Amino acid sequence: MQEDTGTIPAPDGTPIAYRRIAASDGGGAPGILFLGGFNSDMTGTKAEALAQFAQRTGRAYCRFDYAGHGSSGGAFEEGCISRWASDAQMVLDALTTGPQILVGSSMGGWIACLLAKARPARVHALVGIAPAPDFTEDLMWAQFPPEIRATIAREGVWYRPSEYGAPYPITRTLIEDGRRNLVLREPLECPFPVRILQGMSDIDVPWPHAVKLAEHITGTDLRLTLIKDGDHRLSRPQDIALLEAEIAGLA
């Protein structure tokens, strides 16, 4: 099945780029919706591997870039969790049909939790890959030294070094908006299967954070898999194979 590519306008007119594969049987329920990470795009290793998986299994698959990411319009530094969750909800509503397996990588795991709260009837299952709910507060602000906090408060932005490329902006808007979207301060209703894949060698999202997420989820159909030598990306062939096996079991 050929992959459909295009853009869909957000309410403010920003073009949100997507790639979509229709189910080979005409139905494809449940489909797969991939939710990427902070400052990533839909052409990463896991997103591409899932496209091949969808082709092999005849399943519907959709991926996209948040505003300010990848091929979508908008400026990255103007983004925030509310905006990116809105982009995801628009894609879910406009570009997918029927129940979906939400596959959230890093920040995408937070977006998946917000989608599950907003559209529970559309969620067949949730798969988190090193999921990072509440990361702006718990993994950034809480760990920033006073001088970085002061820079963000004074200048509105601090540029964080990255081992994956150029430094990227952490804005005051991102931090403040993140506080309005926290999901780990109360029980998280997930009346559907949840699978969490987490590397224990992940320095960006430490594995106890995944345990914290699991503790907050109220549903009983939950499995957390800790990968001893897994890093944050979990993009090695054995990691991809594990991800595909989890999705196949849910589908």
Backbone torsions as a table, in degrees:
resi	resn	phi	psi	omega
1	MET	NA	129.6	-178.6
2	GLN	-73.3	144.1	179.7
3	GLU	-83.2	128.7	178.0
4	ASP	-88.0	128.8	179.1
5	THR	-122.4	149.6	179.3
6	GLY	175.8	-165.5	175.8
7	THR	-133.4	155.0	175.5
8	ILE	-129.7	134.1	-176.3
9	PRO	-77.4	131.4	171.5
10	ALA	-71.0	167.3	179.9
11	PRO	-53.6	-30.5	179.3
12	ASP	-90.3	6.0	177.6
13	GLY	94.0	-8.5	179.9
14	THR	-63.2	126.3	178.7
15	PRO	-74.7	124.8	177.6
16	ILE	-104.4	116.1	-175.9
17	ALA	-80.3	143.3	-179.9
18	TYR	-143.8	163.0	170.1
19	ARG	-134.5	137.7	-171.7
20	ARG	-143.4	139.0	176.6
21	ILE	-119.4	126.7	177.6
22	ALA	-80.6	152.1	177.9
23	ALA	-67.9	141.4	-177.5
24	SER	-71.7	-20.6	-179.9
25	ASP	-94.6	4.2	179.9
26	GLY	83.8	-9.3	179.5
27	GLY	-113.9	-73.4	173.4
28	GLY	76.7	19.8	178.0
29	ALA	-88.8	130.6	-2.6
30	PRO	-81.8	147.3	173.3
31	GLY	-84.0	178.7	178.6
32	ILE	-121.5	127.3	175.4
33	LEU	-116.8	117.7	-179.0
34	PHE	-93.8	130.3	-179.5
35	LEU	-117.5	111.1	-173.7
36	GLY	-77.5	178.9	-175.8
37	GLY	-94.0	177.2	179.2
38	PHE	-63.8	123.2	177.7
39	ASN	64.2	28.3	175.8
40	SER	-115.8	-174.9	178.0
41	ASP	-144.0	178.5	-171.4
42	MET	-84.7	8.7	178.4
43	THR	-107.7	14.8	178.4
44	GLY	-69.7	172.1	-174.5
45	THR	-57.9	-47.4	-177.1
46	LYS	-67.7	-41.9	-179.8
47	ALA	-63.9	-40.6	178.7
48	GLU	-68.9	-40.1	179.3
49	ALA	-62.7	-38.9	179.4
50	LEU	-69.2	-30.3	174.9
51	ALA	-63.0	-42.5	177.9
52	GLN	-66.9	-38.2	177.2
53	PHE	-61.6	-43.7	179.4
54	ALA	-63.6	-39.1	178.3
55	GLN	-63.4	-42.9	-177.6
56	ARG	-67.9	-36.0	-173.0
57	THR	-99.4	-2.7	178.2
58	GLY	73.1	22.7	-175.2
59	ARG	-98.3	146.7	175.5
60	ALA	-67.0	142.1	-176.2
61	TYR	-147.7	136.3	178.5
62	CYS	-137.7	137.5	174.3
63	ARG	-138.8	160.5	-175.7
64	PHE	-159.4	169.1	174.1
65	ASP	-109.8	130.1	174.0
66	TYR	-62.5	162.2	174.0
67	ALA	-54.7	135.4	-179.8
68	GLY	80.0	4.0	179.8
69	HIS	-118.5	145.9	170.7
70	GLY	49.5	-124.0	-175.5
71	SER	-91.0	-0.8	179.1
72	SER	-80.4	160.3	177.2
73	GLY	-78.6	178.5	178.7
74	GLY	93.4	162.4	-179.7
75	ALA	-100.6	133.0	-177.9
76	PHE	-57.0	-43.1	-175.7
77	GLU	-68.8	-12.5	176.4
78	GLU	-91.4	-3.1	-176.7
79	GLY	-83.8	166.7	177.9
80	CYS	-162.0	172.5	-176.3
81	ILE	-60.7	-43.2	179.8
82	SER	-58.4	-43.2	-177.9
83	ARG	-65.7	-45.1	-176.1
84	TRP	-72.5	-32.4	174.4
85	ALA	-66.9	-35.9	176.7
86	SER	-64.8	-41.4	176.5
87	ASP	-59.0	-44.8	-178.8
88	ALA	-64.1	-40.8	179.9
89	GLN	-66.3	-38.0	177.5
90	MET	-63.1	-44.4	179.0
91	VAL	-63.4	-44.9	177.7
92	LEU	-56.8	-46.9	-176.3
93	ASP	-71.4	-39.8	-170.6
94	ALA	-94.7	-27.2	-170.7
95	LEU	-116.1	-2.5	177.6
96	THR	-127.6	157.9	176.8
97	THR	-132.2	147.3	177.6
98	GLY	72.4	-173.2	-178.5
99	PRO	-66.4	147.4	-177.2
100	GLN	-128.2	145.5	166.9
101	ILE	-90.7	112.0	179.1
102	LEU	-83.2	120.4	178.5
103	VAL	-111.8	105.2	-175.1
104	GLY	-110.1	121.5	179.8
105	SER	-100.2	122.6	177.8
106	SER	55.2	-114.4	176.9
107	MET	-57.0	-31.6	178.2
108	GLY	-59.1	-26.0	174.7
109	GLY	-66.7	-35.9	175.2
110	TRP	-67.6	-45.6	178.4
111	ILE	-60.0	-39.1	178.7
112	ALA	-62.4	-40.4	177.7
113	CYS	-62.4	-41.2	179.4
114	LEU	-67.7	-38.1	176.4
115	LEU	-64.9	-39.8	179.8
116	ALA	-62.7	-33.4	177.4
117	LYS	-74.2	-36.8	-175.7
118	ALA	-82.3	-33.8	-175.0
119	ARG	-134.6	57.4	-175.5
120	PRO	-59.5	-31.9	-178.2
121	ALA	-69.0	-18.1	-178.6
122	ARG	-92.6	-4.2	-173.7
123	VAL	-100.0	118.2	174.4
124	HIS	-84.0	-38.9	179.6
125	ALA	-165.4	164.1	178.9
126	LEU	-128.7	129.7	177.0
127	VAL	-120.2	119.8	178.1
128	GLY	-105.1	129.4	176.3
129	ILE	-109.8	107.0	-172.6
130	ALA	46.1	53.8	-173.7
131	PRO	-63.6	142.4	-174.3
132	ALA	-127.2	53.5	175.1
133	PRO	-61.8	144.3	176.9
134	ASP	63.0	21.7	-174.3
135	PHE	-64.4	-29.8	-178.5
136	THR	-63.8	-33.4	-178.8
137	GLU	-90.7	-46.7	-171.4
138	ASP	-87.8	-32.6	-176.1
139	LEU	-106.5	-10.0	175.9
140	MET	-114.0	-77.5	-171.1
141	TRP	-56.0	-44.7	-177.5
142	ALA	-64.3	-22.2	-176.7
143	GLN	-106.6	-6.8	178.6
144	PHE	-70.9	137.5	173.3
145	PRO	-70.9	163.6	-175.7
146	PRO	-54.6	-35.7	-177.1
147	GLU	-67.5	-34.2	178.0
148	ILE	-73.0	-42.4	175.8
149	ARG	-57.6	-41.8	-179.3
150	ALA	-64.8	-39.6	178.9
151	THR	-63.0	-44.3	179.8
152	ILE	-64.3	-42.9	-179.7
153	ALA	-66.0	-39.1	-175.3
154	ARG	-80.4	-46.3	-172.6
155	GLU	-102.3	-12.4	179.4
156	GLY	83.5	-2.0	-179.2
157	VAL	-162.1	146.9	170.7
158	TRP	-136.0	137.9	-177.1
159	TYR	-96.0	114.2	-174.9
160	ARG	-89.0	127.2	176.0
161	PRO	-62.2	149.3	-179.0
162	SER	-136.8	136.7	176.1
163	GLU	-76.2	-9.4	-178.3
164	TYR	-96.3	-4.8	-178.2
165	GLY	164.3	-150.5	-178.1
166	ALA	-68.2	155.5	175.3
167	PRO	-56.1	147.1	-178.7
168	TYR	-125.5	152.6	-173.1
169	PRO	-77.9	134.7	168.7
170	ILE	-111.6	110.9	-172.5
171	THR	-99.9	158.8	174.8
172	ARG	-62.1	-36.6	177.9
173	THR	-60.8	-42.6	179.3
174	LEU	-60.6	-45.8	-178.4
175	ILE	-65.9	-48.2	-176.8
176	GLU	-66.9	-40.5	178.1
177	ASP	-68.2	-35.2	177.7
178	GLY	-56.9	-36.5	-179.7
179	ARG	-65.4	-22.1	178.9
180	ARG	-85.7	-3.4	-176.3
181	ASN	-125.5	18.1	-177.7
182	LEU	-65.2	138.4	-178.1
183	VAL	-119.5	-3.6	-176.9
184	LEU	-106.6	23.3	176.8
185	ARG	-102.9	-2.4	179.5
186	GLU	-155.9	167.2	178.7
187	PRO	-56.0	141.2	-178.4
188	LEU	-108.5	110.0	-177.3
189	GLU	-72.2	117.8	176.5
190	CYS	-135.6	82.3	-178.2
191	PRO	-81.1	45.7	-178.8
192	PHE	-155.3	166.7	-179.5
193	PRO	-63.0	141.2	176.9
194	VAL	-128.7	131.3	175.9
195	ARG	-126.5	131.3	-179.1
196	ILE	-122.6	126.1	175.5
197	LEU	-110.4	123.9	-173.1
198	GLN	-141.1	126.5	175.3
199	GLY	-80.3	137.7	179.0
200	MET	-84.8	-6.6	174.5
201	SER	-104.5	17.9	179.4
202	ASP	-77.8	117.4	179.8
203	ILE	-93.5	-13.2	179.4
204	ASP	-85.9	-44.4	176.6
205	VAL	-125.9	92.9	-177.2
206	PRO	-58.8	146.4	-173.4
207	TRP	-58.8	-29.5	176.4
208	PRO	-60.8	-22.2	177.7
209	HIS	-67.0	-36.6	176.9
210	ALA	-66.7	-37.3	177.2
211	VAL	-64.2	-41.3	178.1
212	LYS	-59.6	-42.5	177.2
213	LEU	-61.5	-46.7	-179.5
214	ALA	-59.6	-38.4	180.0
215	GLU	-66.1	-30.5	-177.7
216	HIS	-83.2	-20.1	-179.0
217	ILE	-74.8	130.5	-175.1
218	THR	-84.5	-25.2	-177.9
219	GLY	-65.7	155.3	-178.5
220	THR	-96.2	-16.9	-179.9
221	ASP	-88.5	75.5	-175.6
222	LEU	-134.1	135.7	176.1
223	ARG	-135.5	125.7	177.6
224	LEU	-108.1	121.9	179.1
225	THR	-108.9	117.2	177.0
226	LEU	-96.7	128.5	-178.0
227	ILE	-108.8	108.8	-168.7
228	LYS	-52.8	-47.4	-176.5
229	ASP	-101.8	15.2	-177.9
230	GLY	-79.0	139.2	176.8
231	ASP	-96.3	-165.3	-176.3
232	HIS	-70.4	-36.1	-173.6
233	ARG	-73.8	-34.0	-176.0
234	LEU	46.4	53.0	-176.4
235	SER	-115.3	7.7	177.2
236	ARG	-70.4	159.5	-180.0
237	PRO	-52.7	-41.1	-179.5
238	GLN	-69.4	-30.5	176.4
239	ASP	-70.1	-42.7	178.6
240	ILE	-63.4	-40.9	178.9
241	ALA	-61.7	-39.3	178.9
242	LEU	-66.7	-42.8	178.5
243	LEU	-60.5	-47.1	-179.2
244	GLU	-64.3	-37.4	178.6
245	ALA	-64.5	-39.6	178.3
246	GLU	-63.9	-44.6	-179.2
247	ILE	-66.1	-41.4	178.5
248	ALA	-60.4	-39.3	178.6
249	GLY	-66.1	-34.2	179.2
250	LEU	-77.2	-33.2	-176.6
251	ALA	-77.6	NA	NA
